[in-house]
Amino acid sequence: MDTHAAGADEVDRIVDAWQRERPDLDVEPLTVFSRVSRLARHLDLARRSAFAREQLETWEFDVLSALRRSGDPYRLSPGALITQTLVTSGTMTNRIDRLEARRFVERHRSPDDRRGVLVQLTPEGRARVDAAMSDLLDVESRILDALDPAERPRLADLLRTVVGQFDG
């Protein structure tokens, strides 16, 4: 690979160095996953920045957006929130407590189970998550501006195929 070619990036330089030092290895996966890893770091920073503008932590956005996506009345059980956010029961209880203290959610008794609880998004929580989602989409759209709009569905399809092996 010629790192002096137009468009060469840091990953090209890393791959070239590994090919030079370990010509016995097939370093092709690095050409994809080193870029995915770098992109993930940039996305994480961009997302944190977008959420911070709305005074939200990433985990707060995750819980609030799960409730928002559930549709009116924006209410889910803690178990459903655990499934959607991939955290433990204890962690979710702590998160719900903290979101309730900020008045972004309320707990209600389940009409179907006297011992059950449902977590409901408040109007303030809804406004906050809606604003954060708008900010997030603005940031992510700018990142995708590097691609031709016609290329975006193909990239999404390719990533769906790779990620699909983990989302069983």
DOFI-521616 format. One record per residue: residue in three letters; x, y, z of N, C-alpha, C in turn. Coordinates in steps of 0.2 Angstrom, whole numbers, padded with zeros to 4 digits, always signed. Layout:
REM DOFI-521616
AlaXYZXYZXYZ...
This chain:
REM DOFI-521616
Met+0004-0006+0000+0000+0000+0000+0004+0006+0000Asp+0003+0011-0004+0006+0017-0004+0003+0023+0000Thr+0006+0024+0006+0004+0029+0010+0004+0036+0008His+0008+0037+0002+0008+0044-0001+0003+0045-0006Ala-0001+0040-0007-0007+0041-0012-0012+0046-0009Ala-0016+0049-0013-0021+0054-0011-0026+0050-0006Gly-0027+0053-0001-0032+0050+0004-0029+0046+0009Ala-0023+0045+0009-0020+0040+0014-0021+0043+0021Asp-0023+0039+0026-0024+0041+0033-0020+0038+0038Glu-0021+0039+0044-0017+0036+0049-0017+0028+0049Val-0023+0026+0048-0024+0018+0047-0019+0016+0042Asp-0019+0019+0036-0015+0017+0031-0008+0016+0033Arg-0005+0021+0037+0001+0021+0040+0003+0015+0045Ile-0002+0014+0049-0002+0009+0054-0002+0002+0050Val-0006+0001+0045-0006-0005+0041+0000-0006+0038Asp+0003-0001+0034+0009-0001+0031+0015-0004+0036Ala+0015-0001+0042+0020-0003+0047+0020-0010+0049Trp+0013-0012+0050+0013-0019+0052+0014-0024+0046Gln+0013-0022+0040+0015-0026+0034+0022-0026+0033Arg+0026-0021+0035+0033-0021+0035+0036-0025+0040Glu+0033-0024+0046+0036-0028+0052+0034-0035+0052Arg+0028-0037+0050+0025-0044+0050+0022-0046+0043Pro+0026-0046+0038+0024-0048+0032+0020-0055+0032Asp+0021-0059+0037+0018-0065+0037+0010-0065+0039Leu+0008-0059+0042+0001-0058+0044-0003-0055+0039Asp-0009-0057+0038-0014-0054+0034-0017-0048+0038Val-0015-0042+0037-0018-0036+0041-0024-0033+0038Glu-0027-0036+0033-0033-0033+0030-0038-0031+0035Pro-0040-0035+0041-0045-0033+0045-0043-0026+0049Leu-0037-0025+0049-0035-0018+0052-0038-0012+0048Thr-0038-0013+0041-0040-0008+0037-0048-0006+0038Val-0052-0011+0041-0059-0009+0042-0059-0008+0050Phe-0057-0012+0054-0059-0011+0061-0055-0006+0064Ser-0049-0004+0062-0045+0002+0065-0049+0008+0063Arg-0052+0008+0057-0056+0014+0056-0063+0014+0060Val-0066+0008+0060-0072+0008+0064-0071+0010+0072Ser-0065+0008+0074-0063+0010+0081-0062+0017+0082Arg-0059+0020+0077-0057+0027+0077-0064+0031+0076Leu-0068+0029+0072-0075+0032+0071-0079+0032+0077Ala-0079+0026+0081-0082+0025+0087-0080+0030+0092Arg-0074+0031+0093-0071+0036+0097-0074+0043+0096His-0073+0045+0089-0076+0052+0087-0083+0052+0088Leu-0087+0047+0087-0094+0047+0088-0096+0048+0095Asp-0092+0044+0100-0093+0045+0107-0092+0052+0109Leu-0087+0055+0107-0086+0062+0109-0091+0067+0106Ala-0093+0066+0100-0098+0070+0097-0105+0069+0101Arg-0107+0063+0102-0113+0061+0106-0113+0065+0113Arg-0107+0064+0116-0106+0067+0123-0107+0074+0123Ser-0105+0077+0118-0105+0084+0117-0112+0086+0115Ala-0116+0083+0111-0123+0084+0109-0127+0084+0116Phe-0126+0078+0119-0130+0077+0125-0128+0082+0131Ala-0122+0084+0131-0120+0089+0136-0124+0096+0135Arg-0125+0098+0129-0129+0104+0127-0136+0104+0130Glu-0138+0098+0132-0145+0097+0135-0144+0095+0142Gln-0138+0096+0145-0137+0094+0152-0139+0086+0153Leu-0137+0082+0148-0138+0075+0149-0132+0071+0149Glu-0131+0066+0153-0126+0061+0152-0128+0056+0147Thr-0124+0052+0144-0125+0047+0139-0130+0042+0142Trp-0129+0040+0148-0134+0035+0150-0141+0037+0151Glu-0141+0044+0153-0148+0047+0154-0151+0047+0147Phe-0148+0049+0142-0151+0049+0135-0153+0042+0134Asp-0149+0037+0135-0151+0030+0133-0158+0028+0136Val-0159+0030+0143-0165+0028+0146-0171+0032+0144Leu-0170+0039+0143-0175+0043+0141-0177+0042+0134Ser-0172+0040+0130-0174+0039+0123-0178+0032+0122Ala-0176+0027+0126-0180+0021+0126-0187+0022+0128Leu-0188+0026+0133-0195+0028+0135-0199+0032+0129Arg-0195+0037+0126-0198+0041+0121-0200+0037+0115Arg-0196+0032+0113-0197+0027+0107-0203+0023+0109Ser-0205+0022+0115-0210+0017+0117-0217+0020+0114Gly-0217+0026+0113-0224+0029+0111-0228+0031+0117Asp-0233+0035+0116-0237+0038+0121-0241+0032+0124Pro-0241+0031+0131-0239+0036+0136-0232+0036+0138Tyr-0227+0034+0134-0220+0034+0136-0218+0031+0142Arg-0220+0025+0143-0220+0021+0149-0217+0014+0148Leu-0213+0012+0152-0210+0005+0151-0208+0002+0158Ser-0208-0004+0159-0206-0007+0165-0199-0007+0166Pro-0196-0007+0172-0189-0007+0173-0186-0013+0169Gly-0189-0019+0169-0186-0024+0165-0185-0023+0157Ala-0190-0020+0155-0190-0018+0147-0184-0013+0146Leu-0183-0008+0151-0178-0003+0151-0171-0007+0151Ile-0170-0012+0156-0164-0016+0156-0163-0019+0150Thr-0168-0022+0147-0167-0026+0140-0164-0021+0135Gln-0167-0015+0135-0165-0010+0129-0159-0007+0131Thr-0157-0006+0137-0150-0002+0138-0145-0007+0140Leu-0146-0013+0141-0141-0018+0143-0137-0017+0149Val-0141-0015+0154-0137-0014+0161-0141-0019+0166Thr-0138-0020+0172-0140-0024+0177-0146-0021+0180Ser-0150-0025+0184-0156-0022+0188-0154-0017+0193Gly-0148-0018+0197-0146-0013+0201-0144-0007+0198Thr-0141-0007+0193-0139-0001+0189-0145+0003+0187Met-0150-0001+0184-0156+0002+0182-0160+0006+0187Thr-0160+0002+0193-0164+0005+0199-0160+0012+0200Asn-0154+0012+0201-0150+0018+0202-0151+0024+0197Arg-0152+0022+0191-0153+0026+0185-0160+0029+0186Ile-0165+0025+0187-0172+0028+0188-0172+0032+0193Asp-0169+0031+0199-0169+0035+0205-0166+0042+0203Arg-0160+0042+0199-0157+0048+0198-0161+0052+0193Leu-0164+0049+0188-0169+0052+0183-0175+0055+0186Glu-0178+0051+0191-0183+0054+0195-0182+0060+0199Ala-0176+0060+0202-0174+0066+0206-0173+0072+0202Arg-0171+0071+0195-0171+0077+0190-0178+0078+0187Arg-0183+0075+0189-0190+0075+0187-0190+0074+0179Phe-0186+0069+0177-0187+0067+0170-0191+0061+0169Val-0192+0057+0175-0197+0051+0174-0200+0051+0181Glu-0206+0047+0181-0210+0046+0187-0211+0038+0187Arg-0212+0036+0193-0213+0029+0194-0221+0029+0195His-0224+0024+0192-0231+0022+0193-0232+0015+0194Arg-0237+0013+0198-0239+0006+0199-0242+0004+0193Ser-0240-0003+0191-0243-0006+0185-0250-0007+0186Pro-0254-0006+0181-0261-0008+0182-0263-0015+0181Asp-0258-0019+0179-0258-0026+0178-0255-0030+0183Asp-0251-0027+0188-0248-0031+0193-0247-0026+0199Arg-0250-0027+0204-0250-0023+0210-0243-0022+0213Arg-0238-0027+0212-0231-0026+0214-0227-0023+0209Gly-0229-0023+0203-0225-0020+0197-0225-0012+0197Val-0220-0010+0194-0219-0003+0193-0218-0001+0185Leu-0220+0004+0183-0219+0007+0177-0215+0014+0177Val-0211+0015+0173-0207+0021+0173-0210+0025+0167Gln-0212+0031+0169-0215+0036+0163-0211+0042+0162Leu-0210+0044+0156-0207+0050+0154-0211+0056+0156Thr-0208+0061+0160-0212+0067+0161-0211+0072+0155Pro-0216+0077+0155-0215+0082+0150-0208+0085+0150Glu-0205+0086+0155-0198+0089+0155-0193+0084+0152Gly-0194+0078+0154-0190+0072+0151-0190+0072+0144Arg-0197+0072+0142-0198+0072+0134-0195+0078+0131Ala-0196+0084+0133-0193+0090+0130-0185+0089+0130Arg-0182+0086+0135-0175+0086+0136-0172+0081+0131Val-0176+0075+0130-0173+0070+0126-0175+0072+0118Asp-0180+0075+0117-0181+0077+0110-0176+0082+0108Ala-0174+0087+0112-0169+0092+0110-0162+0088+0109Ala-0161+0084+0114-0154+0080+0113-0154+0076+0107Met-0160+0073+0105-0160+0069+0099-0159+0073+0093Ser-0162+0079+0093-0161+0084+0087-0154+0086+0087Asp-0151+0088+0092-0144+0089+0092-0139+0083+0090Leu-0141+0077+0092-0137+0071+0090-0138+0070+0082Leu-0144+0071+0080-0144+0070+0073-0141+0075+0068Asp-0141+0082+0071-0137+0087+0068-0129+0085+0067Val-0127+0083+0073-0120+0081+0073-0118+0075+0069Glu-0122+0070+0069-0121+0064+0065-0122+0065+0058Ser-0127+0069+0056-0127+0071+0049-0121+0075+0046Arg-0118+0079+0050-0112+0082+0048-0107+0077+0047Ile-0106+0072+0051-0101+0067+0050-0102+0063+0044Leu-0108+0062+0042-0110+0058+0036-0109+0063+0030Asp-0108+0069+0031-0107+0073+0025-0101+0071+0021Ala-0097+0068+0024-0091+0065+0020-0093+0060+0015Leu-0099+0057+0015-0101+0053+0010-0106+0056+0006Asp-0106+0053-0001-0112+0055-0005-0118+0052-0002Pro-0124+0056-0003-0130+0053+0000-0132+0046-0003Ala-0130+0044-0009-0131+0038-0012-0127+0032-0009Glu-0121+0034-0005-0117+0029-0002-0119+0027+0005Arg-0123+0031+0008-0125+0030+0015-0129+0024+0016Pro-0134+0022+0012-0138+0016+0013-0134+0010+0012Arg-0129+0010+0007-0124+0004+0006-0120+0003+0012Leu-0117+0009+0015-0113+0008+0021-0118+0005+0027Ala-0124+0008+0028-0128+0005+0033-0129-0002+0032Asp-0130-0005+0026-0131-0012+0024-0125-0016+0026Leu-0119-0013+0024-0113-0017+0026-0112-0018+0034Leu-0113-0012+0037-0113-0012+0044-0118-0017+0048Arg-0124-0017+0045-0129-0021+0048-0127-0028+0047Thr-0124-0030+0042-0122-0037+0041-0116-0039+0046Val-0111-0035+0047-0106-0036+0051-0109-0036+0059Val-0113-0031+0061-0115-0031+0067-0120-0037+0069Gly-0124-0039+0064-0129-0044+0064-0127-0050+0068Gln-0120-0052+0067-0118-0058+0070-0118-0057+0078Phe-0118-0051+0080-0118-0050+0088-0125-0049+0090Asp-0129-0047+0086-0136-0045+0089-0141-0051+0087Gly-0140-0056+0090-0143-0062+0088-0150-0063+0090
